[in-house]
């Protein structure tokens, strides 16, 4: 196995980590979470969640990756060989996230091309169902959405083209180009959104505080959930990227910078989104409550309707928005793909290029199965199960393994050596006591919602996913690592 490559500069690492954090969810989900969880008052639990979960957990991941200089599965095996199968379960769950994430990117790619001529026409909802995302009607499962299928092939090729190179020449260079462009494009959209008539209606709606909701446990769970998924806490993305860092890296300082950048981006984007929704409400007379939604409904249905009535600026803003989503999605997909790539490379002793090629072929084939006439429904099922059951369970398990069994004292010297901000007793207490309690609580609530609302079809898909993960986790954990 060749010597582990490194980032060529701190800038490459920071841009790559910002790319992991700043994804599609920052653009289409965060503003909805804020509005439905207390408006302006949501920022109190949001900041608390950053301080007692986001920052401490990422610091731990940075410290572990930097100290061990190897993949997550190898780290867990070195702590205790019995833990390797746990590591592979998490890595495989993250790979599944990559699989359906690429389908979402293909939707955006289709809309990017459609935005040049407004192919969605007057009925944006019908266009999404019939051309891109499909519906929940199982009778449509036998047909394929060809534009989405083609988009998947293109997106996986882009991922392969970047990931098959060494970390600094592939992800590093791509991130240094895509992240600045993403921030510039989104900055243009946000600034213009503030100038639209009715923008203040949207922003006031977003920020209007509902202080009484601070006593509702759900608003706190929403804040912690937002931080977990926005920063990809515990999904080994940060740990894997940190394993490529050179010596003398300021680990804690890097964590603070990445988290600040992510929060600044999603907060500013939320203002831009609601400013545009306010414009639509003002010009059409549609109440804000009828426009507010999240995810595909916001980006692929509501926004095309808004662009239809904006005239010339709609034809400028539409391609910019879908291009920014594509850039955000690509950089996040690279991070989601890396743990599986790194772990498989270390396990099998293959070259990075060979491993990338094989995994991209497998991933692309799996993604194509999600481009049928029930594409959006399938992705909703997979996303809900993987995150609410798989990832959320394995994050607190990591806190227990690293905090209680391995011992955080082993990485404190590495974390503090070159960092301006130091960690110690409080940080250890958060990882060992506070984080597991919060995380297990969120997991229990998520599991209850998942299995009380699941249909037979959804339960069947969940079972197939679990079987896939367990079979391959068992296979990889039982196979000897090449060179070990």
ABEGO torsion letter per residue (X at the ends): XBBBBBBABAAAAAAAAAAAABBAAAAAAAAAAAAAAGEAAAAAAAAAAAAAAAAAAAAAAAAAAAAAGBBAAAAAAAABAAAAAAAAAAAAAAAAAAAAAAAAAAAAAAAAAAAAAGAAEABAAAAAAAAAAEBABAAAAABBBAAAAAAAAAAAAAAAAAAABBAAABAAAAAAAAAAAAAAAAAAAAAAAAABBGAAAAAAAAABBBAAAAABAAAAAAAAAAAAAAAGBGAGAAAAAAAABBBGBBAAAAAAAAAAAAAAAAAAAAAAAAAAAAAAAAAAGBBAAAABBBEAAAAAAAAAAAAAAAEAAAAAAAAAAAAAAAAAAAAAAAAAAAAAAAAAAAAAGBBAAAAAAAAAAAAAAAAAAAABAAAAAAAAAAAAAAAAAAAAAAAAAAAAAAAAAAEAAAAAAAAAAABABBBBAAAAAAAAAAAAAAAAAAAAAAAAAAAAABBAAAAAAAAAAAAAAAAAAAAAAABBBBGX
